[in-house]
Amino acid sequence: MGQFPTVVHPEYKSRPDGATMKALAWFGTRDVRLIDAPIPDITEPDDVILKVTGTTICGSDLHLFNGEIAALQKGDILGHEFMGVVDKIGPNVTNLKVGQRVVSSFQIACGECDYCKKKLSSFCDRTNHSTLQNAMYGHRDAGFFGYSHFTGGFPGGQAEYVRVPKGNVNLLPIPDEVSDERALYLSDVLCTAYHCVMDTGVQEGDTVGVWGLGPIGLCASKFSQLKGAKRVICIDRVPERLKKAEELGFDTIDFSKHTDVVKRLQEICPGGLDVALDCGTFHQPKSMLHKIEKALMLETDVSEIVNEMIMSVKKGGRCGIIAAYVGYTNHFNIGALMEKGIRLIGNGQAPVHKWWNEILYDLIVPGKFDPTFMISHRVPLEDFPKLYEAFDKREGGVEKVFVETKFSNPPMPGCPTTTRVSEWANV
């Protein structure tokens, strides 16, 4: 438990000429700002410096925005989903070259520990020095980009440049025929959704319930279908998300209208689900009891969705949790879990390295899966502060956004063109 020394460090050298870049930094709850930060330089021999050509905002970033993640410090650069062009390489990096297009995994893996050798990159023992995470969980996950000092304190990719430690391990070259819009989300969302489906064990003929229809939930629904699920039932309350799910051919439940989700599932799926996937979020309690307990800081996370899943699956059913729970919850239905013989699977942070080649070459390149269906907007880096506000309020139908920098390629045909947040959101 925490016995392994870290082999990378979050601090970086700046360029000798003192050049700066635009970057999005955290300064407090609901206070993110575009700042001028030093451009990183090669600091450790396995480093790669990227010019960022595409970045984005993830649903889990809202936990940072709303002050729900421990160990943030003022001035921390955010962002864990990004891709770019190699700008500089350290002396130990022999598998990449300057000018090459690459996507970065959101986690930082050493490539050498027992977990990394099994491609379980999110479990890396040697890239996160957080004593707080070790105390809470008994172990430490891998370091992550732009997600507080709880995950190592590494500056993130919502910026014009980013330093990628162990860049020889954590960057995936992208073939020329795959556009940035199709490649970017291999850094997190695609691998996270795919891991949820694979780790929970969706099989041919299964009936699958998916809670939460953000990009991860919709991708998990599509991946379940690709793995042979005979029926997918999607649960959410946001009209635009429900409509998108219906357009993709899935059944839906609007829990603002059907407040007893378990009862509704029993009506439309007699006998129960084979598999339930939690692709939602811990920070929006439904019931007054959980709202009060969260307000009084008597719990950090809410058990409502997990309880619904346990109640909705068949005896011996499988429940996978990919939603980003981080702490403690009350009123968990442990009795139903035991008595029904439920397999409750914490999927963990997705091991990107395990899946990104498979998704890229088996699904994206042959055209079996096109991730651009989830891109709702394209905005410039300068709009990041307003984008966080709009994303938090779900204004303008915002879902997955491609955020461009001065190094980005033009939009690919069929994808959103560049707009300003003020054009479509009241922020």
FENHUMO-V281111 format. One line per field, one symbol per residue. ss: DSSP state (a for helix, b for strand, c for the rest). phi: phi as a letter, one per 20 degrees, with the letter a starting at -180 (. if undefined). burial: + if it has 24 or more other ideal C-beta (glycine too) atoms within 12 Angstrom, else -. A space follows every 10 residues. Layout:
BEGIN
ss=???
phi=???
burial=???
END
This chain:
BEGIN
ss=cccccccccc cccbcccccb bbbbbbbbcc bbbbbbbbcb cccccccbbb bbbbbccccc aaaaaccccc cccccbbccc cbbbbbbbbc cccccccccc bbbbccbbcc cccaaaaccc aaaccccccc aaaaaaaccc ccbbbcccaa accbccccbc bbbbccaaaa bbbcccccca aaaaaaacaa aaaaaaaaaa ccccccbbbb bcccaaaaaa aaaaaacccc bbbbbbccaa aaaaaaaccc bbbbcccccc aaaaaaaacc ccbbbbbbcc cccccccaaa aaaaaccccc cccaaaaaaa aabbbbbbbb bccccccccc cccaaaaaac ccbbbbcccc caaaaaaaaa aaaacccccc aaaabbbbbb aaaaaaaaaa aaacaaaccb bbbbcccccc cccccccbcc aaaaccc
phi=.meeffdccf fcfefgemfc cebececqgm cdcececfff cgdcfefcdd efdabaddgf ffffgemddf mecgnfeeoc dabadfdbcf feedeccgnf ebddffedde ncfgfffeme ffegecccef ffffffdnbc fffcflcnef domegedeae cbedflffdd cdfdfgfdfg feegeffbgf fffffgffff nfcgnfdddc endfgfffff fffgffeoge bcdddacegf fffffffend fcceffddfe fffffffecg nofecccede beecfeefgf fffffelebd cdeffffffg feefgnfccd ddgefccccd mfefffgffe mfeedffmff fgffdfffff eedfgfnfbd fffefebccf gfeggffgff ffelemmfce dededfefff gfgndgefcd gffccec
burial=-----+++++ -+-------- ++++++---- -++++-++++ ++++-+++++ ++++++++++ ++++++-++- ++---+++++ ++++++++++ --+--+---+ ++++++++++ +-+-++--++ ++++++++++ -++---+--+ ++++++++++ ++++++++++ ++++++++++ ++++---+++ ++++++++++ ++++++++++ ++---+++++ ++++++++++ +++++++-+- ++++++++-+ ++-++--+-+ +++++----- ++-++---+- -+++++++++ ++++++---+ ---+----++ ++++++++++ ++++--++++ +++++++-++ -++--++--+ -+++++++++ ++++++++++ --++----++ ++++++++++ ++++++++++ ++-+++-+++ +++++-+++- -+--++--+- +---+-+
END
